[in-house]
Structures are given as structure tokens and as C-alpha cells.
Amino acid sequence: MNLNITGHHVEVTPAIREYITGKLDRVIRHFDNVTSIGVIISVEKLKQKAEVTLHVRGKDIYVESDDSDLYAAIDSMADKLDRQVIKYKQKNQEHHHDALKHQVAES
């Protein structure tokens, strides 16, 4: 898995990098087929923004979140990403089970 963290108008300190990595580990634990993750954190006046693009086989999942606190924006982004990954995983599993049911019925 390739992790790329960049900052626009903000320096990506080791503490921020470690915090983001810890939050994304929870997401990766749910889903093993992650090929790469791109995280962009930015600051615009009073708005802190965190966005992530998660590349999995066959799909890219994009999530963004903004807040007045950077760590709160990262938390919100991780929660949204976690929900979307679980939804994608369930949709994939249901699709796979439907294909197996059709194969058994035809036999």
C-alpha cells in the first residue's frame, strides 16, 4: 500500500503524519485490497480541510471534511471513509454471493 500525505499552506509534521496513519489503519483493517491512499490537508483562513482518495481494485473512494480544527477534520474524514469502505465491501460481497447463487441454481 502506498500512502501519500501532502499539505497545502500547512506543514505536515511527524505528529500529523502519525495521527493520519493511525486513523487510516482502522480503515485498512476493514478492507485489504487498498492499493494506494492520497491524503491532502489544507488551511484556508479559518477552515481546516482534510481530503482523501482511496484507490481499491475497480474503484476510487473520495472523501473530504472541513472543520475549524485540523484534528477534528481528520477524525470526521476517517469516519466518513470508514463508512464508505464498509458500504463498498458489503456491496461487493452481496454481488459475489448473488453470482454464486445463480451458478448453483443452474447446475
C-alpha positions as CSV (number, residue, x, y, z in Angstrom):
1,M,0.0,0.0,0.0
2,N,1.3,3.4,-0.9
3,L,0.4,6.4,1.4
4,N,1.0,9.9,0.2
5,I,0.3,12.8,2.6
6,T,0.6,16.4,1.3
7,G,-0.2,19.7,2.8
8,H,-1.4,23.0,1.2
9,H,-0.5,26.0,3.2
10,V,0.3,23.8,6.2
11,E,3.4,21.8,7.1
12,V,2.9,18.1,7.5
13,T,4.6,17.5,10.9
14,P,5.5,14.0,12.1
15,A,2.7,14.2,14.7
16,I,0.1,15.0,12.0
17,R,1.5,12.2,9.8
18,E,1.4,9.7,12.7
19,Y,-2.2,10.8,13.6
20,I,-3.4,10.3,10.0
21,T,-1.7,7.0,9.7
22,G,-3.3,5.8,12.9
23,K,-6.7,6.8,11.7
24,L,-6.3,5.2,8.3
25,D,-5.1,1.9,9.9
26,R,-8.6,1.4,11.2
27,V,-10.0,1.7,7.7
28,I,-7.4,-0.6,6.2
29,R,-8.2,-3.2,8.8
30,H,-11.7,-3.4,7.3
31,F,-10.5,-3.8,3.7
32,D,-7.3,-5.4,2.5
33,N,-7.5,-4.6,-1.2
34,V,-6.3,-1.0,-0.8
35,T,-3.6,-0.2,-3.4
36,S,-2.9,3.5,-2.6
37,I,-4.1,6.3,-0.4
38,G,-3.6,10.0,-1.1
39,V,-4.3,12.5,1.7
40,I,-4.4,16.3,1.3
41,I,-4.7,18.6,4.2
42,S,-5.1,22.3,3.6
43,V,-5.8,25.5,5.5
44,E,-7.9,28.4,4.1
45,K,-8.4,31.3,6.5
46,L,-10.4,29.8,9.4
47,K,-11.3,26.5,7.6
48,Q,-9.1,23.4,8.0
49,K,-9.8,20.8,5.3
50,A,-8.8,17.1,5.0
51,E,-9.5,15.1,1.9
52,V,-8.5,11.5,1.0
53,T,-8.7,9.4,-2.1
54,L,-8.6,5.7,-1.5
55,H,-7.7,3.5,-4.6
56,V,-9.1,0.0,-4.5
57,R,-9.3,-2.5,-7.3
58,G,-12.1,-1.3,-9.6
59,K,-13.0,1.9,-7.7
60,D,-11.7,5.2,-6.2
61,I,-13.3,6.4,-3.0
62,Y,-13.1,10.1,-2.3
63,V,-14.0,11.8,1.0
64,E,-13.5,15.3,2.2
65,S,-14.2,17.0,5.5
66,D,-13.6,20.5,6.9
67,D,-13.7,21.9,10.4
68,S,-12.2,24.7,12.4
69,D,-9.7,22.3,14.0
70,L,-7.5,20.2,11.8
71,Y,-7.6,17.1,14.0
72,A,-11.4,17.2,14.1
73,A,-11.4,17.4,10.3
74,I,-9.2,14.4,10.1
75,D,-11.4,12.5,12.6
76,S,-14.5,13.3,10.5
77,M,-12.8,12.3,7.3
78,A,-11.7,9.0,8.7
79,D,-15.2,8.3,10.0
80,K,-16.8,9.1,6.6
81,L,-14.1,7.0,4.8
82,D,-14.7,4.1,7.2
83,R,-18.5,4.1,6.4
84,Q,-17.9,4.2,2.7
85,V,-15.4,1.4,2.7
86,I,-17.7,-0.8,4.7
87,K,-20.6,0.0,2.3
88,Y,-18.4,-0.8,-0.7
89,K,-17.2,-4.0,0.9
90,Q,-20.8,-5.2,1.7
91,K,-21.9,-4.3,-1.8
92,N,-19.0,-6.3,-3.3
93,Q,-19.8,-9.3,-1.0
94,E,-23.5,-9.2,-1.9
95,H,-22.7,-9.1,-5.6
96,H,-20.4,-12.1,-5.2
97,H,-23.0,-14.1,-3.3
98,D,-25.6,-13.4,-5.9
99,A,-23.3,-14.7,-8.6
100,L,-22.7,-17.9,-6.6
101,K,-26.5,-18.4,-6.1
102,H,-27.1,-18.2,-9.9
103,Q,-24.3,-20.8,-10.5
104,V,-25.8,-23.2,-8.0
105,A,-29.3,-22.8,-9.4
106,E,-28.1,-23.5,-13.0
107,S,-26.3,-26.7,-12.1
